[in-house]
Amino acid sequence: MNKQKKWVLNIGNSILPVLLAFVLGAILMLAIGENPWDVYSIMIGKSLFTVKGILKTLHGAAPLILTGLAIAITFKAGIYNMGVEGQMLLGGFMAGIAGYLITGLPPVIHVALCLLIGIASGMLFAVIPAVLKAYFKVNEMVVTLMLNYAMIEVLQFLTEGPFRDPASGFVSTPRIAETAMFNKLWGSEITPFFFVAMGVFAIMYVVFNRSRLGFEVTAIGKNNRFAEATGMDVKKKIMTIMLISGAISGLAGAGHMMSDQYIYSLNFSGLPGLGWDGMLIALLGMHSPVGVMIAAVFYSALITGSQSIAIYSGVPKEIVAVIQGLIVLFLAIQFIERRTGVISRWTRMMRTKKIDGVEE
């Protein structure tokens, strides 16, 4: 398959789950007596075709771009880092602690320090599964999934106990200092953190497409043993890939804290969580930096548009959650098919049985 055909196929594989989800969403809207075209027009129009809407969408896309990239680099290498959520939460929490405990710094230095602390925290939390995967062949999917829940419990304990804000009416840490906040731009939701995310996107684009590491990531993902047989230090590369993923995850959490939340609370990441959303975005973007960026903006547009649906139509905003769930379902089917080929084998088997039945 040549490069152009592969590119077209990848785009088709990304668009198909979205189209199917929108079609099923439209059927649900028709069932409650609403016009799907009007609802989708409101959702997309208010989130992408107004100045206020697009700026809000880009603001929401910033951490999603980062969590999507954090997962994309590991998935492309055939490493299933399911711990992006925990790494992101730790990065956000530690940036928040530094944001209110450290005082007297100029804003630029304070912001940079909090971001660095978030990055370091994400990397530190990624070391455990990286070492277990690289040197002890422990299944990283199980380890990272379990560590997520462990980290959530630890951060809950710290938020409810030593770092709780006694003046708050709910469980949270104190608000970070203004010197640690990203300022809002142009009277909108967007902050300079979006441009930080775009800077990371540019770096990762070069890493994926123009660097030796990008080639090695692809080689490991295609055939781990062959890559090792050619002389590549696969253990070292696994460590590098996991640490990069952890760093980007920690940055996503720190930026989310400093541009949007300003406190760490028990719903800091939302439901299902920015890390889990990043997984959907990485799959939708086919593990490509450009694809991840487009998918993150699209996903953020759905969330932004959902707030307008409830105002300008009779459809509840929860319809967007249904559409998101359907996209996840169809992407999961695609993922299983690419990894196992079970659907293709079943189709061929049924076709063979049909032909045999005709011949008899």
Buried (B, 14 or more C-beta within 10 A) or exposed (E): EEEEEEEEEBEEBBEEBBEBBBEBBBEBBEEEEBBBEBBBBBBBBBBBEEEBBBBBBBBBBBBBBBBBBBBBBBBBBBBBBBBBBBBBBBBBBBBBBBBBEBEEBEBEEBBEBBBBBBBBBBBBBBEBBBBBBBEEEBEBBEBBBBBBEEBBEBBEEBBEEEBBBEEEEEBBBBBBBEBBBBEBBEEBBBBBBBBBBBEBBEBBBEBBEEBEBBEBBBBBBEEBEEBBEEEBEBBEBBBBBBBBBBBBBBBBBBBBBBBBBBBBBEEBBEEBBBBBBBBBBBBBBBBBBEBBBBBBBBBBBBBBBBBBBBEBBEBEBEBBBBBBEBBBBBBEBBEEBEEEEEEEEEEEEEEEEEEEEEEE
